[in-house]
Amino acid sequence: MNQLKTPKPQKISPIPKIQKTLSYFQKFQNIDLPFAFTISAKNENDALENSAKNPGKDSEKSLGNLGVSSKNTEAKKLISQKSLENSMKNSSQIENQKFGQTTMENLDNWDELDNPHVVFVGALHGNEPAGLDAIIAFHEHFLQNNYKLQKGKITFILGSPDSFKISERFLDQNLNRAFTKVISKNREALRVAQIRQFLTGNSVDILLDFHSVSTGDFKMAIFQTQKARDFAQKISPLDLYFLPHTEHLPGSLMEECQNVGTTALSFECGNHSSPLAPEIALIHLQNTLLELKMITKNQLIPTNYSQENSQLNLENLTKELSKSLTENSPSLENKFEIQKFNSQKQKENVNSQHQNSHQKSQFNLRTEKLQMENLETEIREKSTKITSNVSQSTENNSQEITKITSNLTKLKVNHSLELENTEEESIELGNKLEKTKNLLEISEKSVENSKASVTFYETLSIIKPQKNFKFVDKSATTGTLILKGEIFATFKNGNYKAFEDCFLMMPDHFPKITDFDAGFLCRKSIL
């Protein structure tokens, strides 16, 4: 009797989900920007009605234009000269003209806007789907419950359809560095032109751009203006803020928005693969609409996220001080006590190591001293013997004394080398101790601050990728401390050294040589 063989489980491909998401944006597209749609208080079923009348006709055409093929032929197909020319005309106007008629400048509260226009962007990088998952979940929830906006208009945008289709960060150029005055002629060019044309042709009050990270699971609010920071404080439960100065993040979507008078924020929602990432995006999406009074609380999708489980303030610091927590620590009641406990243990270990090294040095010195005393005794004995044996030749006596003196010299040289090595070990241990003390001070300051405090990073410089680039610390992540003078990365013809005490932000351990940056060096403060 033949036994039925159990079929091997097949690897689930992300392609069906990707295609489903692309089709969703095709179905509801109702504006000129491909892979985008709008709902408004005037007609909350704009997108649905449009899809019924013209089910994805324009979007299918756009998807065909954005399909992936060989690099050279694709670039020719993608770059619509007319679109680029229009975009360049708009770019020349940006310097002296503020587009849109938002009255936010004269308002004390965002909720006073009469007819706000909010834009939500997901997958500006093709391998970061969290924002799109949140957008679709919210939109389906709205449609299924037949909800209506209280006022204003929302536009949902799939940032980079082409790279999203193959789940890559980008194709030729990071789209979030491509919004420059002169648009590069590559496969990202058409999308830059399309989004630029949309922003310059519409009055957008605020734009939220959702991202996720490849290293760690950090969640943070990113902004470049005081107004954007103020808004983040109103809507975000996150306790990690990041200010990348424009010169360190040129050509970003945030900068493009500032040029047209739109307030823009980005949110890192956690790791690409984190199941919590879409929820983080959804919370910020819904909180934005609540703050602007565009929806009511009973229209919300319930979420489970709270600041207590975010583990943002000390997550990296804990990793830096101790790779594993001591299991037998029942007295440690929370992560702040754990942090302090690990810091103290680290300090004690380094002090102990430092003390042991000095004890070893003292022991070696005592040993050498005894050897020298024994040798001197031997010299005296042999000198007495030489004196008593006057009959021996003076030449032999001289050779004997010379040999003894040579041995003594060698011993002294070895002793000096031992002292030098001990000094080097002491210096190395001293550096480790200094770094641990710095980390301990940061930990103690974090403990003193309340849980509601915000950790704030501000860029000092970018880290430029080079050939054979790699971080010295393979576990380096956001928040890793780098001391002044410390070599933190190497490449083919050199290395990168910190010019002051600073912290890493969003390091990319596998950057492409064409990437604009492989992370940032930042200063850190507690707000």
C-alpha positions in Angstrom: 0.0 0.0 0.0 1.5 3.3 -1.1 1.8 5.9 1.6 0.8 9.4 0.8 3.8 11.7 1.0 3.3 15.0 2.9 4.0 17.8 0.5 6.8 20.1 1.5 5.7 23.6 2.6 6.2 26.1 -0.2 7.9 29.4 0.5 5.3 32.2 0.5 6.1 34.8 -2.0 5.3 38.5 -1.3 4.3 39.0 -4.9 0.6 38.5 -4.4 0.5 41.1 -1.6 2.5 43.5 -3.7 0.2 43.0 -6.7 -2.8 43.4 -4.5 -1.6 46.7 -3.2 -0.7 48.0 -6.7 -4.2 47.0 -7.9 -5.8 48.7 -4.9 -4.3 52.0 -5.8 -5.1 51.5 -9.4 -8.7 50.7 -8.6 -9.3 53.9 -6.6 -7.1 56.3 -8.5 -9.1 59.5 -9.2 -6.5 62.2 -9.7 -3.8 62.9 -12.3 -1.0 61.5 -10.1 -0.7 57.8 -10.9 -1.1 55.4 -7.9 -2.8 58.0 -5.8 -6.4 58.8 -4.8 -8.3 61.3 -2.8 -11.3 61.3 -0.5 -13.1 64.5 0.6 -15.8 65.7 2.9 -17.7 67.0 -0.2 -17.8 63.5 -1.7 -16.3 60.8 0.4 -16.9 58.2 -2.4 -15.0 60.1 -5.1 -12.5 57.3 -5.4 -15.1 54.5 -5.4 -17.3 56.2 -8.0 -14.3 56.8 -10.2 -13.2 53.2 -10.0 -16.7 52.1 -11.0 -16.8 54.3 -14.0 -13.2 53.7 -15.1 -11.7 50.7 -13.3 -8.0 51.3 -13.3 -7.7 52.4 -16.9 -5.3 55.3 -16.3 -3.5 53.3 -13.6 -3.0 50.3 -15.8 -1.4 52.6 -18.4 0.8 54.0 -15.6 1.8 50.6 -14.4 2.8 49.6 -17.8 4.9 52.7 -18.1 6.5 51.9 -14.7 7.2 48.2 -15.4 10.7 47.0 -14.9 12.9 45.9 -17.8 16.5 46.5 -18.9 18.1 49.5 -17.4 18.8 51.5 -20.5 15.6 50.9 -22.4 13.6 51.4 -19.2 15.1 54.9 -18.6 14.1 55.9 -22.1 10.5 54.7 -21.6 10.2 56.2 -18.2 11.4 59.7 -18.7 8.6 61.7 -20.2 10.3 64.8 -21.6 7.1 66.8 -21.3 6.6 65.9 -17.7 10.2 66.7 -16.9 10.0 70.1 -18.7 6.9 71.0 -16.7 8.5 69.9 -13.5 11.6 72.1 -14.2 9.3 75.1 -14.9 7.7 74.5 -11.5 11.1 74.1 -9.9 12.2 77.5 -11.2 9.1 79.1 -9.6 9.7 77.4 -6.2 12.5 79.8 -5.2 10.3 82.9 -5.2 6.7 81.6 -4.9 4.9 79.8 -2.0 2.2 77.5 -3.5 -1.1 76.9 -1.8 -3.4 79.1 0.2 -3.1 77.5 3.6 -3.8 80.0 6.4 -1.9 78.0 9.0 0.6 80.8 9.5 -2.1 82.9 11.2 -3.5 80.2 13.3 -2.7 79.1 16.8 -4.2 75.6 16.4 -4.2 73.2 13.5 -7.9 72.3 14.1 -8.9 75.9 13.1 -8.2 75.1 9.4 -11.5 75.2 7.6 -10.7 73.0 4.7 -7.5 71.1 5.4 -5.8 69.0 2.7 -3.6 66.2 4.2 -1.4 63.8 2.2 -0.2 60.4 3.4 2.7 58.7 1.6 3.8 55.1 1.9 6.6 53.2 0.2 8.7 56.1 -1.0 11.3 53.4 -0.6 10.0 50.2 -2.3 10.9 47.8 0.5 9.0 49.8 3.2 5.3 48.7 3.0 4.2 49.7 6.5 2.6 53.0 5.4 0.7 51.4 2.5 -0.7 48.7 4.9 -1.9 51.5 7.2 -3.4 53.5 4.3 -5.4 50.6 2.9 -6.6 49.4 6.4 -7.9 52.9 7.1 -9.5 53.4 3.7 -11.2 50.0 3.8 -12.4 50.7 7.3 -13.9 54.0 6.1 -15.6 52.5 3.1 -17.0 49.4 5.0 -18.6 51.6 7.7 -19.8 54.3 5.2 -18.0 57.0 7.2 -17.6 60.6 6.0 -14.9 63.1 6.6 -16.0 66.0 8.8 -14.1 68.5 6.7 -11.3 68.8 4.2 -9.6 66.3 1.9 -7.1 63.4 2.2 -4.8 62.2 -0.6 -3.1 58.8 -0.3 0.1 58.2 -2.4 2.0 55.1 -3.2 5.5 56.7 -3.3 7.6 54.6 -5.6 5.4 52.0 -7.6 8.4 50.9 -9.6 10.7 49.9 -6.7 7.7 48.7 -4.7 6.8 46.3 -7.5 10.2 44.4 -6.9 10.5 45.2 -3.2 13.7 47.2 -3.6 14.6 50.4 -1.8 15.1 52.1 -5.1 16.3 51.4 -8.7 18.8 54.0 -9.8 18.6 56.7 -7.2 17.1 57.1 -3.7 13.8 58.7 -4.4 14.1 60.5 -1.0 17.2 62.3 -2.3 16.0 62.9 -5.9 13.9 66.1 -5.4 16.7 68.4 -6.5 16.5 71.5 -8.8 17.9 69.5 -11.7 16.2 66.1 -11.9 18.6 63.2 -12.8 17.7 61.3 -15.9 17.1 57.8 -14.4 14.3 55.5 -13.6 13.2 57.6 -10.6 13.0 60.8 -12.7 9.4 60.4 -13.8 8.1 59.8 -10.3 9.9 62.9 -9.0 8.3 65.0 -11.8 4.9 63.6 -11.1 5.0 64.2 -7.3 6.5 67.6 -7.8 3.7 68.5 -10.2 1.1 67.3 -7.8 2.6 69.3 -4.8 2.9 72.5 -6.8 -0.5 72.2 -8.4 -2.4 71.6 -5.1 -2.7 73.3 -1.8 -1.4 70.8 0.7 -1.4 71.8 4.4 0.5 68.8 5.8 2.2 65.7 4.5 3.2 62.6 6.4 5.7 60.2 4.9 5.9 56.7 6.4 9.1 54.7 6.5 10.7 51.7 8.3 14.3 50.8 9.1 16.6 47.9 8.1 18.8 47.9 11.3 17.1 47.6 14.7 13.5 48.4 15.4 13.5 52.1 16.0 10.5 54.3 15.8 11.0 58.0 15.5 9.5 61.3 14.3 11.6 63.2 11.7 11.2 66.9 10.9 13.2 69.9 9.7 11.1 72.9 10.9 9.8 74.1 14.2 6.2 73.9 12.9 6.6 70.3 12.0 8.2 69.5 15.4 5.2 71.2 17.2 2.8 69.1 15.2 4.8 65.9 16.0 4.4 66.7 19.7 0.6 67.0 19.2 0.1 63.7 17.4 2.9 61.3 18.1 3.3 58.9 21.1 6.9 58.3 20.1 9.8 59.5 22.3 12.5 59.6 19.7 12.9 62.7 17.5 15.4 63.3 14.7 16.3 66.6 13.0 18.4 66.0 9.8 19.6 69.4 8.6 18.9 70.1 4.9 22.6 70.0 4.0 22.8 66.5 5.3 19.5 65.4 3.7 19.3 67.2 0.3 16.7 66.4 -2.2 14.3 64.9 0.3 10.5 64.9 0.0 10.4 67.0 3.2 12.5 69.7 1.6 10.3 69.6 -1.5 7.3 70.2 0.7 9.0 73.1 2.5 9.7 74.7 -0.9 5.9 74.8 -1.7 4.8 75.8 1.8 3.7 72.4 3.0 4.5 71.2 6.5 6.0 67.8 6.3 7.1 65.0 8.7 8.5 61.6 8.3 8.0 58.7 10.6 10.2 55.6 11.0 7.7 53.0 12.1 10.1 50.3 13.2 11.8 47.5 11.3 10.7 46.5 7.8 9.5 43.1 9.1 8.0 44.3 12.3 4.3 43.4 12.6 3.9 46.6 14.7 5.1 48.9 12.0 1.8 49.3 10.1 0.1 50.1 13.4 2.6 52.8 14.2 1.8 54.4 10.8 -1.9 54.0 11.4 -1.7 55.7 14.8 0.0 58.8 13.3 -2.4 58.8 10.3 -5.5 58.7 12.6 -4.0 61.2 15.2 -3.4 63.7 12.4 -7.0 63.5 11.2 -8.2 63.8 14.8 -6.0 66.8 15.5 -7.4 68.5 12.4 -11.0 67.5 13.4 -11.4 65.7 10.1 -12.7 62.6 11.8 -14.2 61.7 15.1 -13.1 59.3 17.8 -15.8 56.8 17.0 -14.4 56.5 13.4 -11.0 55.2 14.6 -9.6 51.8 14.1 -8.7 50.6 17.6 -4.9 50.1 18.2 -2.9 48.5 21.0 0.3 50.5 20.9 1.4 52.4 23.9 4.5 54.4 24.7 5.4 52.0 27.6 6.1 49.1 25.2 8.0 51.2 22.6 11.4 50.8 24.4 12.8 53.8 22.6 14.8 55.9 25.0 17.2 53.2 26.3 16.8 50.3 23.8 20.2 50.9 22.1 21.9 52.0 25.3 20.9 48.7 27.0 22.4 46.8 24.1 25.6 48.9 24.3 26.1 48.2 28.0 25.1 44.5 28.1 24.2 42.0 25.4 22.2 39.9 27.8 20.4 40.8 31.1 21.2 38.9 34.2 18.3 36.5 34.8 18.6 36.4 38.6 17.6 40.1 39.2 14.1 40.0 40.7 14.7 43.4 42.4 14.9 45.2 39.0 11.4 46.4 38.5 11.6 48.2 35.2 13.9 48.8 32.2 15.3 52.0 33.8 16.6 50.0 36.8 17.8 47.2 34.5 19.7 49.9 32.5 21.3 51.3 35.7 22.1 47.8 37.0 23.9 46.8 33.7 25.7 50.1 33.6 27.0 49.6 37.2 28.0 46.0 36.5 29.9 47.1 33.4 31.6 49.8 35.4 32.5 47.2 38.1 33.8 44.7 35.6 36.0 47.3 33.9 37.3 48.6 37.3 38.0 45.1 38.3 39.8 44.4 35.1 41.8 47.6 35.5 42.6 46.8 39.1 43.7 43.2 38.2 46.0 44.6 35.5 47.7 47.0 38.0 48.0 44.1 40.5 49.6 42.1 37.8 51.9 44.9 37.1 52.9 45.3 40.8 53.5 41.6 41.1 55.8 41.7 38.0 57.7 44.6 39.5 58.2 42.8 42.8 59.3 39.7 40.9 61.8 41.7 38.8 63.1 43.4 41.9 63.8 40.1 43.6 65.6 38.9 40.5 67.7 42.1 40.4 68.5 41.7 44.1 69.6 38.0 43.6 71.6 39.0 40.6 73.4 41.8 42.6 74.1 39.3 45.4 75.6 37.0 42.7 77.7 39.8 41.4 79.1 40.6 44.9 79.8 36.9 45.5 81.6 36.5 42.2 83.5 39.8 42.7 84.7 38.5 46.1 85.7 35.2 44.5 87.5 37.1 41.7 89.4 39.2 44.3 90.4 36.1 46.3 91.7 34.4 43.2 94.3 37.0 42.2 96.1 34.4 40.3 93.4 34.3 37.6 94.0 36.4 34.6 92.6 39.9 34.5 91.2 39.1 31.0 89.1 36.3 32.3 87.8 38.4 35.2 86.9 41.2 32.8 84.9 38.8 30.6 83.1 37.4 33.5 82.1 40.8 34.8 81.1 41.9 31.3 78.9 38.8 30.9 77.2 39.5 34.2 76.8 43.2 33.4 75.3 42.2 30.0 72.8 40.0 31.7 71.8 42.7 34.1 71.3 45.1 31.2 69.1 42.7 29.4 67.0 42.2 32.5 66.6 45.9 32.9 65.6 46.3 29.2 63.0 43.5 29.6 61.7 45.1 32.7 61.3 48.4 30.8 59.4 46.7 28.0 57.2 45.0 30.6 56.4 48.5 32.1 55.6 49.9 28.6 53.2 47.0 27.8 51.6 47.5 31.2 51.1 51.2 30.4 49.5 50.4 27.0 47.1 47.9 28.7 46.3 50.5 31.3 45.6 53.2 28.7 43.3 50.8 26.7 41.5 49.8 29.9 41.3 53.5 30.8 39.6 54.3 27.5 37.1 51.5 28.0 36.5 52.8 31.5 35.9 56.3 30.2 33.4 55.1 27.6 31.6 53.1 30.2 31.5 56.1 32.5 30.0 58.2 29.7 27.4 55.5 29.0 26.6 55.3 32.7 26.2 59.1 32.9 23.8 59.0 29.9 21.9 56.1 31.6 21.6 57.9 34.9 20.4 61.0 33.2 17.8 58.9 31.4 16.7 57.4 34.7 16.3 60.8 36.2 14.1 61.9 33.3 10.5 60.8 33.2 9.2 58.2 30.8 7.4 61.0 28.9 10.7 62.6 28.0 11.9 62.7 24.4 15.4 61.7 23.1 16.4 64.2 20.4 19.1 63.6 17.8 20.4 66.4 15.5 22.8 65.7 12.6 26.4 66.8 12.7 27.5 65.2 9.5 26.6 62.4 7.0 28.6 59.2 6.6 29.5 58.9 2.9 29.7 55.3 1.5 33.0 54.3 -0.1 34.4 51.2 -1.8 34.5 48.3 0.7 32.8 50.4 3.3 32.0 48.8 6.6 31.3 49.8 10.2 33.9 48.6 12.7 31.2 47.6 15.1 29.0 45.1 13.2 26.2 45.6 15.8 26.3 49.4 15.5 22.8 50.8 15.3 20.8 54.0 16.0 22.1 55.5 19.3 25.5 53.8 19.4 28.0 56.1 21.1 31.2 57.0 19.3 34.0 58.7 21.3 36.1 61.6 19.9 39.0 60.1 17.9 37.4 56.7 17.6 37.6 54.9 14.2 34.0 53.8 13.6 34.1 52.8 9.9 36.7 51.7 7.3 36.9 51.5 3.6 39.4 50.6 0.9 41.7 53.6 1.2 41.1 54.9 4.7 38.7 55.1 7.6 36.3 57.4 9.3 37.1 58.9 12.7 34.7 60.8 15.0 35.7 64.5 15.4 33.8 64.7 18.7 31.7 62.5 21.0 28.6 61.7 19.0 26.0 59.1 18.2 25.1 57.0 15.2 21.7 57.5 13.5 20.2 55.0 11.0 23.5 53.3 9.9 23.3 51.3 6.7 25.6 48.2 7.0 25.3 47.4 3.3 25.2 50.7 1.4 25.6 51.0 -2.3 28.5 53.0 -3.6 25.9 55.2 -5.3 24.0 55.9 -2.0 24.2 59.5 -0.8 24.8 58.4 2.8 25.3 55.3 5.0 23.9 57.0 8.1 24.6 60.1 10.2 26.6 61.3 13.1 24.5 63.2 15.6 24.5 65.1 18.9 22.0 63.9 21.4 19.9 65.7 24.1 16.9 64.9 26.3 13.8 67.2 25.9 
